[in-house]
Amino acid sequence: MKKIMLTAAAVIAISAVQAFAQDNKDTKEPEYEFTTIKENPISSIKDQHRSGTCWCFSALSFLESEIMRTKGYDNVDLSEMFVVGKSYHDRAIKFVRLDGHLNFAAGSSFGDVLNVIRDYGIVPQDVMPGLNYGTEKPEHFEMDAALKGYVDAIVKNPNRTLTTAWVNGLDGILKAYLGEAPAEFEVDGTTYTPESYRDWLGINPDDYVSITSFTHHPFYTQFPIEVCDNWRWDLSYNVPLDELMEIMYNAIDEGYTIAWASDVSEKGFTRDGIGVIPEDDAAQTSGSDQEKWIGKETEKPEEKTVAKEKTITQEMRQDGYDRKTTTDDHGMQIYGTAKDQNGTMYFLVKNSWGEAGKYKGIWYVSDSFVRYKTMNIVVHKDAVPKDIKKKLGIK
């Protein structure tokens, strides 16, 4: 989640690989060449840096594109840390009510963002940047640990009866790290509250639906995806895999973007901005977020050639989920489609790792990867084809 400069050794290694590829161009497949098919508007690339807040960065990026689509505003930048603070507040209360039997960590879900905006509103980034701890980018490990230690102590309940002070203590920690959420603020000379700003932007959380595709629940019903980050137990509509893909392609074709939750701990999800499912798709994991999912920058990069991919089935998706080889690693935004020189379809994906990779913060993720590793998506309900909406009972 940070911009990382390649070491001199890595640069030399890359040069050597490129030279070798040139010398052997008759026996090597060509590198990826993409042609964009459809590209919907997105806001600027952000960097979540050392924080587990991809769910918030990607969901707000998705909503910023929605504001562009509906209002034509191209300069809206929403505050991630306003959402993170309210989310932690709500989660702490639920954690204590459940005597600690709830995930309490940095990760969360797209539904969490929509719930926060519904209940509290939203503010611009410059009103609450949330960097009260002396760095220019998010650095949350200390804050995460402090909050977890605090709620663990409250759950132990030394007084046997909770005091009326513990929530204020929690909010004090959040305020120290993220700053105080404003009750009022000005934008272009107009005074707003978080709620009135939400309404002025036209964000209605009820317009958005979460959709997934697994066989351990009936299709055309709703269920809470059983992952720890879905701590609010939000529901997703369940559809067959081909219909999930139909929804995604229809959304892009009709001018919508998609909030996309996926597993990225795959060999085919590379540091150079490619996401594929090669026939040899052994998982790789390492350190923290970008490094954790796609390896350290000191690793010798592989030569990137057009991969021969697996054919993905509904059964493969379910097996990955059941055996924990597909988990909810990362949230991103899908905003377009492209094809490579062989005609293989890809989705254009906006990440939140700054201008990382060959495409400066953008990943090209294949149809096969999306079929296999999507946990769920959030789209505007009008992006769902009418026949599928009818099956799901979406009005």
C-alpha positions as CSV (number, residue, x, y, z in Angstrom):
1,M,0.0,0.0,0.0
2,K,2.9,2.4,-0.6
3,K,5.0,3.5,-3.5
4,I,8.2,1.5,-3.6
5,M,11.3,2.3,-5.7
6,L,12.9,-0.7,-7.2
7,T,16.5,-1.4,-6.0
8,A,19.3,-1.2,-8.4
9,A,19.6,-4.9,-8.4
10,A,16.0,-5.3,-9.4
11,V,16.4,-2.8,-12.2
12,I,19.4,-4.7,-13.5
13,A,17.4,-7.9,-13.3
14,I,14.5,-6.4,-15.3
15,S,16.9,-5.1,-17.9
16,A,18.5,-8.6,-18.2
17,V,15.1,-10.3,-18.6
18,Q,14.1,-7.8,-21.2
19,A,17.3,-8.3,-23.1
20,F,16.9,-12.0,-22.9
21,A,13.3,-11.8,-24.2
22,Q,14.4,-9.6,-27.1
23,D,17.1,-12.1,-28.0
24,N,14.6,-15.0,-27.9
25,K,11.6,-13.2,-29.3
26,D,11.0,-16.1,-31.8
27,T,10.4,-18.6,-28.9
28,K,8.7,-16.3,-26.3
29,E,5.1,-15.2,-26.3
30,P,4.7,-11.4,-26.6
31,E,3.9,-9.2,-23.6
32,Y,0.4,-8.0,-22.9
33,E,-1.0,-5.5,-25.4
34,F,-4.4,-4.1,-24.3
35,T,-7.1,-2.4,-26.3
36,T,-9.7,-0.6,-24.2
37,I,-13.3,-1.4,-25.0
38,K,-15.2,0.7,-22.5
39,E,-13.9,3.1,-19.8
40,N,-16.1,4.9,-17.3
41,P,-15.0,7.9,-15.3
42,I,-13.1,7.5,-12.1
43,S,-11.6,9.8,-9.5
44,S,-7.9,10.1,-8.9
45,I,-5.7,7.3,-7.7
46,K,-5.4,7.2,-3.9
47,D,-2.9,5.4,-1.6
48,Q,-4.2,3.6,1.5
49,H,-0.5,3.0,2.5
50,R,-0.1,1.2,5.8
51,S,-3.7,0.7,6.6
52,G,-6.2,-2.1,6.1
53,T,-8.8,0.2,4.7
54,C,-9.1,-1.0,1.0
55,W,-12.8,-1.6,1.7
56,C,-13.3,2.1,2.4
57,F,-11.0,3.5,-0.4
58,S,-12.6,1.3,-3.0
59,A,-16.2,1.9,-1.9
60,L,-15.8,5.7,-1.8
61,S,-14.0,5.6,-5.2
62,F,-17.0,3.7,-6.5
63,L,-19.4,6.4,-5.0
64,E,-17.3,9.2,-6.4
65,S,-17.8,7.6,-9.9
66,E,-21.5,7.4,-9.1
67,I,-21.5,11.2,-8.3
68,M,-19.7,11.8,-11.6
69,R,-22.3,9.8,-13.4
70,T,-25.4,11.3,-11.8
71,K,-24.3,14.9,-11.0
72,G,-21.4,15.5,-13.3
73,Y,-19.2,16.6,-10.5
74,D,-15.6,15.6,-11.4
75,N,-13.8,17.1,-8.3
76,V,-15.4,15.2,-5.4
77,D,-13.0,13.6,-3.0
78,L,-14.7,11.9,0.0
79,S,-13.1,11.4,3.4
80,E,-12.1,7.8,4.0
81,M,-11.2,8.5,7.6
82,F,-14.6,9.9,8.4
83,V,-16.0,6.5,7.4
84,V,-13.2,4.6,9.2
85,G,-13.9,6.4,12.5
86,K,-17.6,5.9,12.4
87,S,-17.1,2.2,11.4
88,Y,-14.8,1.6,14.4
89,H,-17.2,3.3,16.7
90,D,-20.1,1.1,15.6
91,R,-18.0,-2.0,15.6
92,A,-16.7,-1.4,19.1
93,I,-20.3,-1.2,20.5
94,K,-21.3,-4.4,18.8
95,F,-18.0,-6.1,19.9
96,V,-18.7,-5.3,23.5
97,R,-22.4,-6.3,23.2
98,L,-21.2,-9.7,21.9
99,D,-18.6,-10.1,24.7
100,G,-15.8,-9.9,22.1
101,H,-17.1,-12.6,19.8
102,L,-16.8,-10.4,16.7
103,N,-14.0,-9.6,14.4
104,F,-12.4,-6.3,15.5
105,A,-9.6,-5.4,13.1
106,A,-8.9,-3.0,10.3
107,G,-10.8,-4.9,7.6
108,S,-14.4,-4.4,6.7
109,S,-16.9,-4.4,3.8
110,F,-18.5,-2.3,1.2
111,G,-21.8,-2.6,3.1
112,D,-20.1,-1.0,6.1
113,V,-19.4,2.1,4.0
114,L,-23.0,2.3,2.9
115,N,-24.3,1.9,6.4
116,V,-22.0,4.7,7.7
117,I,-23.2,7.0,5.0
118,R,-26.8,6.2,5.6
119,D,-26.5,6.7,9.4
120,Y,-23.9,9.6,9.6
121,G,-23.6,11.2,6.2
122,I,-20.2,12.0,4.6
123,V,-17.7,14.8,4.4
124,P,-15.0,15.9,1.9
125,Q,-11.5,14.7,2.2
126,D,-10.1,18.2,3.0
127,V,-12.5,18.6,5.9
128,M,-11.3,15.5,7.6
129,P,-8.0,14.1,6.2
130,G,-7.6,11.9,9.3
131,L,-3.9,12.2,9.6
132,N,-3.4,13.5,13.2
133,Y,-0.3,11.4,13.9
134,G,2.5,13.0,12.0
135,T,2.6,11.2,8.7
136,E,1.5,12.2,5.2
137,K,-0.2,8.9,4.5
138,P,-2.3,6.5,6.5
139,E,-0.3,4.6,9.2
140,H,-2.9,2.7,11.2
141,F,-1.1,-0.2,12.9
142,E,-0.6,1.7,16.2
143,M,-4.2,2.9,16.1
144,D,-5.6,-0.5,15.3
145,A,-3.6,-2.0,18.2
146,A,-4.7,0.7,20.6
147,L,-8.4,0.3,19.8
148,K,-8.2,-3.5,20.0
149,G,-6.5,-3.3,23.4
150,Y,-9.1,-0.9,24.6
151,V,-12.2,-2.9,23.6
152,D,-10.6,-6.1,25.0
153,A,-10.2,-4.4,28.3
154,I,-13.8,-3.2,28.3
155,V,-15.0,-6.7,27.4
156,K,-13.3,-8.1,30.5
157,N,-15.6,-5.7,32.4
158,P,-13.7,-5.4,35.7
159,N,-16.6,-3.5,37.4
160,R,-19.1,-6.2,36.3
161,T,-21.3,-3.3,35.1
162,L,-20.2,-1.2,32.2
163,T,-19.7,2.5,33.0
164,T,-21.2,5.3,31.0
165,A,-17.7,6.5,30.1
166,W,-16.3,3.7,27.9
167,V,-17.8,4.9,24.6
168,N,-16.4,8.4,25.2
169,G,-13.0,6.8,25.9
170,L,-13.2,4.9,22.6
171,D,-14.1,8.1,20.7
172,G,-11.2,9.8,22.4
173,I,-8.8,7.4,20.8
174,L,-10.4,7.8,17.4
175,K,-10.3,11.6,17.7
176,A,-6.6,11.5,18.7
177,Y,-5.7,9.6,15.6
178,L,-8.2,10.7,13.0
179,G,-9.4,14.1,14.2
180,E,-12.9,15.2,15.2
181,A,-15.7,14.5,12.7
182,P,-17.1,18.0,11.9
183,A,-20.8,18.8,12.7
184,E,-20.8,21.5,10.0
185,F,-18.4,22.6,7.2
186,E,-18.4,24.7,4.1
187,V,-18.1,23.7,0.5
188,D,-18.0,26.5,-2.1
189,G,-19.5,28.9,0.3
190,T,-22.4,26.7,1.4
191,T,-22.6,25.3,4.9
192,Y,-23.4,21.6,5.2
193,T,-23.8,18.9,7.8
194,P,-22.5,15.4,6.9
195,E,-26.1,14.4,6.3
196,S,-27.0,17.3,4.2
197,Y,-23.8,16.9,2.1
198,R,-24.7,13.3,1.5
199,D,-28.1,14.4,0.3
200,W,-26.7,17.2,-1.9
201,L,-24.4,14.7,-3.5
202,G,-27.4,12.5,-4.2
203,I,-26.0,9.4,-2.4
204,N,-28.8,7.0,-1.5
205,P,-27.4,3.8,0.0
206,D,-30.6,2.0,-0.7
207,D,-29.9,2.3,-4.4
208,Y,-27.0,-0.2,-4.2
209,V,-27.0,-4.0,-4.0
210,S,-24.4,-6.6,-3.1
211,I,-24.2,-9.6,-5.3
212,T,-22.3,-12.9,-5.0
213,S,-22.3,-16.4,-6.4
214,F,-21.9,-19.5,-4.2
215,T,-23.7,-22.8,-4.1
216,H,-23.9,-23.4,-0.3
217,H,-27.0,-21.1,-0.3
218,P,-29.8,-21.2,-2.8
219,F,-29.6,-19.0,-5.9
220,Y,-32.0,-16.0,-6.0
221,T,-32.0,-15.6,-2.3
222,Q,-29.9,-13.4,0.1
223,F,-27.4,-14.4,2.7
224,P,-24.6,-12.8,4.7
225,I,-21.3,-13.8,3.2
226,E,-19.5,-15.8,5.9
227,V,-16.3,-13.8,6.3
228,C,-15.0,-12.1,9.3
229,D,-14.9,-8.6,7.7
230,N,-18.7,-8.8,7.1
231,W,-19.1,-7.9,10.8
232,R,-22.4,-6.1,10.2
233,W,-23.8,-9.3,8.6
234,D,-25.0,-7.4,5.5
235,L,-26.8,-9.5,2.9
236,S,-25.8,-10.3,-0.6
237,Y,-28.0,-11.6,-3.5
238,N,-26.8,-15.0,-4.7
239,V,-26.8,-15.7,-8.5
240,P,-25.2,-18.3,-10.7
241,L,-21.7,-17.4,-11.9
242,D,-22.7,-16.7,-15.5
243,E,-25.3,-14.2,-14.3
244,L,-22.8,-12.6,-11.9
245,M,-20.6,-12.0,-15.0
246,E,-23.6,-10.8,-17.0
247,I,-24.3,-8.2,-14.3
248,M,-20.7,-7.0,-14.4
249,Y,-20.5,-6.6,-18.1
250,N,-23.9,-5.0,-18.3
251,A,-22.9,-2.5,-15.6
252,I,-19.8,-1.4,-17.5
253,D,-21.6,-1.2,-20.8
254,E,-24.3,0.9,-19.3
255,G,-21.9,3.4,-17.8
256,Y,-21.7,2.2,-14.2
257,T,-18.7,1.1,-12.2
258,I,-18.4,-1.7,-9.7
259,A,-17.1,-2.1,-6.1
260,W,-15.2,-5.4,-6.3
261,A,-14.1,-7.6,-3.4
262,S,-11.6,-10.3,-4.4
263,D,-8.8,-12.6,-3.4
264,V,-5.5,-11.3,-4.8
265,S,-3.1,-13.7,-3.1
266,E,-2.6,-15.5,-6.4
267,K,0.5,-16.0,-8.5
268,G,-1.3,-14.4,-11.4
269,F,-2.1,-11.2,-9.6
270,T,1.2,-9.4,-10.2
271,R,3.1,-6.3,-9.1
272,D,3.1,-5.2,-12.8
273,G,-0.7,-4.6,-12.9
274,I,-1.9,-7.9,-14.3
275,G,-4.5,-10.3,-12.8
276,V,-4.8,-13.8,-14.5
277,I,-5.4,-17.4,-13.5
278,P,-2.6,-19.3,-15.2
279,E,-2.8,-23.0,-15.3
280,D,-0.2,-23.1,-12.6
281,D,-1.9,-20.8,-10.0
282,A,-0.2,-21.6,-6.7
283,A,-0.9,-18.9,-4.2
284,Q,1.9,-16.5,-3.0
285,T,1.8,-14.4,0.1
286,S,4.3,-12.3,2.0
287,G,4.3,-9.2,4.2
288,S,1.8,-6.3,4.6
289,D,-1.0,-5.6,2.2
290,Q,0.5,-4.9,-1.3
291,E,3.6,-6.8,-0.2
292,K,1.5,-9.4,1.6
293,W,-0.6,-10.1,-1.4
294,I,1.8,-9.8,-4.3
295,G,5.3,-10.1,-2.9
296,K,8.2,-7.8,-2.0
297,E,9.7,-5.4,-4.4
298,T,13.2,-7.1,-4.0
299,E,11.9,-10.3,-5.6
300,K,13.2,-10.9,-9.1
301,P,10.2,-10.2,-11.4
302,E,9.1,-12.8,-13.8
303,E,8.9,-12.1,-17.5
304,K,5.3,-11.2,-18.2
305,T,3.8,-13.1,-21.1
306,V,0.3,-13.7,-22.2
307,A,-0.8,-16.5,-19.9
308,K,-2.8,-19.6,-20.8
309,E,-5.6,-19.6,-18.2
310,K,-7.8,-22.1,-16.5
311,T,-11.5,-22.4,-17.5
312,I,-13.4,-21.4,-14.4
313,T,-16.5,-23.3,-13.2
314,Q,-19.1,-22.7,-10.5
315,E,-17.7,-25.8,-8.7
316,M,-14.1,-24.3,-8.8
317,R,-15.4,-21.1,-7.2
318,Q,-17.1,-23.0,-4.4
319,D,-14.1,-25.3,-3.8
320,G,-11.9,-22.2,-3.4
321,Y,-14.3,-20.7,-0.9
322,D,-14.8,-23.9,1.1
323,R,-11.1,-24.7,1.3
324,K,-10.0,-21.2,2.1
325,T,-8.0,-20.7,-1.0
326,T,-10.4,-17.9,-1.9
327,T,-10.7,-15.3,0.8
328,D,-11.7,-11.6,1.1
329,D,-8.3,-10.1,0.7
330,H,-8.9,-6.8,-1.0
331,G,-11.4,-4.3,-2.3
332,M,-11.0,-2.4,-5.6
333,Q,-13.1,-0.6,-8.2
334,I,-13.8,-2.0,-11.6
335,Y,-14.5,0.7,-14.2
336,G,-14.0,-0.6,-17.7
337,T,-13.2,-3.5,-20.0
338,A,-10.4,-4.3,-22.4
339,K,-9.0,-7.2,-24.5
340,D,-5.5,-8.4,-25.1
341,Q,-4.0,-9.2,-28.4
342,N,-5.5,-12.7,-28.3
343,G,-9.0,-11.4,-27.7
344,T,-9.2,-12.4,-24.0
345,M,-11.4,-10.1,-22.0
346,Y,-10.2,-8.1,-19.1
347,F,-11.6,-5.7,-16.6
348,L,-10.0,-2.3,-15.8
349,V,-9.4,-2.1,-12.1
350,K,-8.6,0.9,-10.0
351,N,-6.5,0.0,-7.0
352,S,-5.7,2.0,-3.8
353,W,-1.9,1.4,-3.6
354,G,-0.9,4.7,-5.2
355,E,0.5,4.8,-8.7
356,A,2.0,1.3,-8.3
357,G,2.7,-1.1,-11.1
358,K,3.2,-0.8,-14.8
359,Y,-0.1,1.0,-15.3
360,K,0.3,3.5,-12.5
361,G,-2.3,2.2,-10.1
362,I,-4.5,0.4,-12.6
363,W,-4.7,-3.4,-13.0
364,Y,-5.9,-5.4,-16.0
365,V,-7.8,-8.4,-14.5
366,S,-8.9,-11.2,-16.8
367,D,-12.4,-12.6,-17.1
368,S,-11.1,-15.9,-15.7
369,F,-9.7,-14.2,-12.6
370,V,-12.9,-12.3,-11.9
371,R,-15.0,-15.5,-12.3
372,Y,-12.8,-17.4,-9.9
373,K,-11.8,-14.9,-7.2
374,T,-14.7,-12.5,-6.8
375,M,-16.1,-12.6,-3.3
376,N,-18.9,-10.1,-4.0
377,I,-19.6,-6.9,-5.9
378,V,-21.7,-3.8,-5.2
379,V,-23.5,-2.1,-8.0
380,H,-26.3,0.3,-8.5
381,K,-29.5,-1.7,-8.7
382,D,-30.2,-0.3,-12.2
383,A,-27.0,-1.8,-13.5
384,V,-28.6,-5.3,-13.0
385,P,-30.3,-6.6,-16.2
386,K,-34.1,-6.5,-15.9
387,D,-34.6,-10.3,-16.1
388,I,-32.1,-10.9,-13.2
389,K,-33.7,-8.1,-11.2
390,K,-37.0,-9.8,-11.6
391,K,-35.6,-13.1,-10.4
392,L,-34.1,-11.4,-7.3
393,G,-37.2,-9.3,-6.6
394,I,-35.2,-6.0,-6.8
395,K,-37.4,-3.0,-7.4
